[in-house]
Amino acid sequence: MERLQAMPSSIGNQLREILIIQKVSTQIFIQAGLAKRLYLQAADDCRQWLDSMEVLILAKQIITVTGDTIIDPCKEITFKAGGGTNYIWTPSNQVDCLDPPCSLVRLKSNDITQFTISSPGPCVVPAELSLSISQIREDIYLPNVFSPNGDNINDLFLPTVNCELMTSYLLQIYDRWGNQLFESNDKHKGWDGRSQDRFMIPGVYPYIVHYEIAGAGKKMKKGEVTLVR
């Protein structure tokens, strides 16, 4: 008996083609149930043949992935794959494998929105993973107006930081000619509307915020804030 690694339909098609070329009529019987044996019967005008062969039927592997596909930019994002053996994540440079088969991964950045997850083997159905950034919560919020008039109400231009995982922060304020008026790497220190102890006139002032969140990479936000008195 010959042991083959193929599906019964492909074996039957190959044998049928060979026997038809030899002008021999053929009948193929697959044993019912879970047995992996293929029976073949052939005959011409004078002779009959009956034989069987053992067939290895490969099971289909369907890859599955679990995890929240709506990304909170302030949290560490992990996903777990199942249904296969060793896992291949594409693009691979966007994940850290947390176990040897790479079934559990952590996202390096939330800039990527699409993954394909597969596993070695001839009968593997890969999984597709689509990601989106949460619109409910921002990692950092910057107001568009403040009034540094000494009444202790909205006197500072101070970003609100929601991420406990923020590892670096830099706020820079400029005038309309591009001169830097203020800089701070302390996320709890805001701008009071002064530059070199001189009160700035009411108007619109551009700002840039550079920051980094663990597991989400470096980010930058630009905008303008209106100073009123």
C-alpha positions as CSV (number, residue, x, y, z in Angstrom):
1,M,0.0,0.0,0.0
2,E,1.2,3.5,-0.8
3,R,0.7,6.3,1.7
4,L,0.0,9.6,-0.1
5,Q,-0.3,13.1,1.3
6,A,-3.1,14.5,-0.8
7,M,-6.9,15.0,-0.9
8,P,-9.0,12.1,-2.3
9,S,-10.5,14.3,-5.1
10,S,-7.1,15.1,-6.5
11,I,-6.0,11.4,-6.3
12,G,-9.2,10.3,-8.0
13,N,-8.8,12.9,-10.8
14,Q,-5.2,11.8,-11.5
15,L,-6.0,8.1,-11.6
16,R,-9.1,8.6,-13.7
17,E,-7.0,10.5,-16.3
18,I,-4.4,7.7,-16.4
19,L,-6.9,4.9,-16.8
20,I,-9.0,6.8,-19.4
21,I,-5.8,7.2,-21.5
22,Q,-5.3,3.4,-21.3
23,K,-9.0,2.9,-22.3
24,V,-9.9,1.3,-19.0
25,S,-13.2,2.2,-17.3
26,T,-12.7,3.1,-13.7
27,Q,-14.9,3.4,-10.6
28,I,-13.7,5.0,-7.3
29,F,-15.1,4.3,-3.9
30,I,-14.2,6.2,-0.8
31,Q,-14.9,4.3,2.4
32,A,-17.6,5.9,4.5
33,G,-16.9,7.3,7.9
34,L,-13.5,8.6,9.2
35,A,-11.4,5.9,7.5
36,K,-8.6,7.1,5.3
37,R,-8.6,4.4,2.6
38,L,-9.4,4.9,-1.1
39,Y,-10.8,1.9,-3.1
40,L,-10.4,1.7,-6.8
41,Q,-12.1,-0.7,-9.2
42,A,-11.3,-0.8,-13.0
43,A,-12.3,-3.1,-15.8
44,D,-12.0,-3.5,-19.6
45,D,-13.7,-6.1,-21.8
46,C,-11.8,-9.0,-20.4
47,R,-10.3,-8.1,-17.1
48,Q,-11.1,-6.5,-13.7
49,W,-8.9,-4.9,-11.1
50,L,-9.6,-4.0,-7.5
51,D,-7.1,-2.2,-5.3
52,S,-7.0,0.3,-2.4
53,M,-4.5,2.8,-1.1
54,E,-4.1,4.6,2.2
55,V,-4.6,8.4,2.0
56,L,-3.6,11.1,4.4
57,I,-6.3,13.7,4.5
58,L,-5.0,17.0,5.8
59,A,-7.3,18.9,8.1
60,K,-8.1,22.5,7.3
61,Q,-6.6,25.0,9.7
62,I,-8.6,28.2,10.2
63,I,-6.7,30.9,11.9
64,T,-8.6,33.0,14.5
65,V,-7.5,36.2,16.3
66,T,-8.9,37.6,19.6
67,G,-8.5,41.1,20.9
68,D,-10.1,44.5,20.8
69,T,-9.7,46.0,17.3
70,I,-10.7,49.5,18.5
71,I,-7.3,50.8,19.7
72,D,-7.1,53.0,22.8
73,P,-3.9,54.9,22.1
74,C,-3.1,55.1,25.8
75,K,-3.0,51.4,26.4
76,E,-0.8,48.5,25.5
77,I,-2.5,46.5,22.7
78,T,-2.2,42.7,22.5
79,F,-3.8,40.1,20.3
80,K,-3.9,36.3,20.5
81,A,-4.0,33.9,17.5
82,G,-5.3,30.4,17.5
83,G,-6.1,27.5,15.1
84,G,-2.5,27.0,13.9
85,T,0.9,26.1,15.2
86,N,3.5,28.8,14.6
87,Y,2.1,32.2,13.5
88,I,3.2,34.7,10.9
89,W,2.1,38.3,11.4
90,T,2.3,40.6,8.4
91,P,3.7,43.3,8.6
92,S,6.0,41.6,11.1
93,N,7.9,44.8,12.0
94,Q,4.7,46.2,13.7
95,V,4.4,43.5,16.5
96,D,6.5,42.1,19.3
97,C,6.1,38.3,19.8
98,L,5.4,37.5,23.5
99,D,5.7,33.7,23.2
100,P,7.7,31.2,21.0
101,P,5.0,30.4,18.5
102,C,4.1,34.1,18.2
103,S,0.5,33.4,19.1
104,L,0.5,36.3,21.5
105,V,1.7,39.7,20.2
106,R,1.9,43.3,21.3
107,L,1.5,46.2,18.9
108,K,4.6,48.4,18.5
109,S,2.6,51.3,17.0
110,N,-1.1,52.2,16.5
111,D,-0.2,53.7,13.0
112,I,-0.9,50.3,11.3
113,T,-4.5,49.4,10.5
114,Q,-4.4,46.0,8.8
115,F,-2.7,42.7,9.6
116,T,-2.7,39.2,8.0
117,I,-2.1,36.3,10.3
118,S,-1.1,32.9,8.9
119,S,0.6,29.6,9.8
120,P,2.9,27.2,7.9
121,G,1.0,24.4,6.1
122,P,-0.8,23.5,2.9
123,C,-4.4,23.9,4.2
124,V,-4.3,27.1,6.2
125,V,-7.0,29.7,6.0
126,P,-5.3,33.0,7.2
127,A,-7.1,35.6,9.3
128,E,-7.4,39.3,8.5
129,L,-7.3,41.9,11.3
130,S,-8.6,45.4,10.7
131,L,-7.8,48.0,13.4
132,S,-9.2,51.5,14.1
133,I,-8.3,54.2,16.6
134,S,-10.8,54.9,19.4
135,Q,-12.6,58.2,18.8
136,I,-14.0,58.2,22.3
137,R,-10.9,59.2,24.1
138,E,-7.9,61.2,23.0
139,D,-4.4,60.7,24.5
140,I,-3.9,64.5,24.7
141,Y,-6.4,67.4,24.5
142,L,-5.4,71.0,23.8
143,P,-7.9,73.9,24.3
144,N,-8.1,76.5,21.6
145,V,-8.5,79.6,23.8
146,F,-7.3,80.8,27.2
147,S,-7.4,84.1,29.2
148,P,-4.4,84.9,31.3
149,N,-5.9,87.9,33.1
150,G,-5.2,86.9,36.7
151,D,-8.7,85.8,37.7
152,N,-7.5,82.2,38.3
153,I,-10.0,81.0,35.6
154,N,-8.5,79.6,32.5
155,D,-5.3,81.5,33.1
156,L,-3.0,78.8,31.6
157,F,-2.7,77.2,28.2
158,L,-2.3,73.7,29.6
159,P,-2.8,70.4,27.6
160,T,-4.8,67.7,29.3
161,V,-2.9,64.4,29.2
162,N,-5.0,61.2,29.5
163,C,-2.2,58.7,29.0
164,E,-0.4,57.3,32.1
165,L,1.9,55.6,29.7
166,M,3.3,58.8,28.3
167,T,7.1,58.6,28.4
168,S,8.1,62.0,27.0
169,Y,6.5,65.4,26.4
170,L,7.5,68.8,24.9
171,L,5.3,71.8,24.4
172,Q,6.5,74.8,22.3
173,I,4.6,78.1,21.7
174,Y,5.5,80.5,18.8
175,D,4.4,83.9,17.6
176,R,3.2,84.5,14.1
177,W,6.7,85.2,12.9
178,G,8.0,81.8,14.1
179,N,9.8,83.1,17.2
180,Q,9.7,80.6,20.1
181,L,7.9,82.2,23.1
182,F,7.6,79.2,25.5
183,E,8.9,75.7,26.0
184,S,8.3,73.0,28.6
185,N,8.8,69.3,29.0
186,D,6.7,69.2,32.1
187,K,3.1,68.1,31.2
188,H,1.8,69.8,34.4
189,K,3.3,73.3,33.5
190,G,1.3,75.5,31.2
191,W,1.9,78.8,29.4
192,D,0.7,81.9,31.2
193,G,0.8,84.2,28.2
194,R,4.2,85.7,28.9
195,S,7.6,85.5,27.2
196,Q,10.7,86.7,29.0
197,D,8.5,88.3,31.7
198,R,6.6,90.3,29.1
199,F,2.9,89.9,28.6
200,M,2.0,88.9,25.1
201,I,-0.8,90.8,23.3
202,P,-4.1,89.1,22.5
203,G,-4.0,87.1,19.3
204,V,-3.5,83.7,17.8
205,Y,-0.3,81.7,18.7
206,P,0.8,78.5,17.0
207,Y,1.9,75.6,19.2
208,I,3.6,72.1,18.7
209,V,3.4,69.2,21.1
210,H,5.9,66.3,20.8
211,Y,5.2,63.3,23.0
212,E,5.7,59.6,23.1
213,I,3.5,56.8,24.5
214,A,4.9,53.4,25.5
215,G,3.8,50.9,22.9
216,A,2.4,53.5,20.5
217,G,5.6,55.4,19.4
218,K,6.3,59.1,19.0
219,K,3.6,61.6,18.1
220,M,3.2,65.3,17.3
221,K,0.2,67.6,17.3
222,K,0.1,71.1,15.9
223,G,-2.5,73.8,16.3
224,E,-3.2,77.4,17.4
225,V,-4.5,78.8,20.6
226,T,-6.2,82.2,21.0
227,L,-5.0,84.4,23.8
228,V,-7.7,86.8,25.2
229,R,-7.7,89.2,28.1
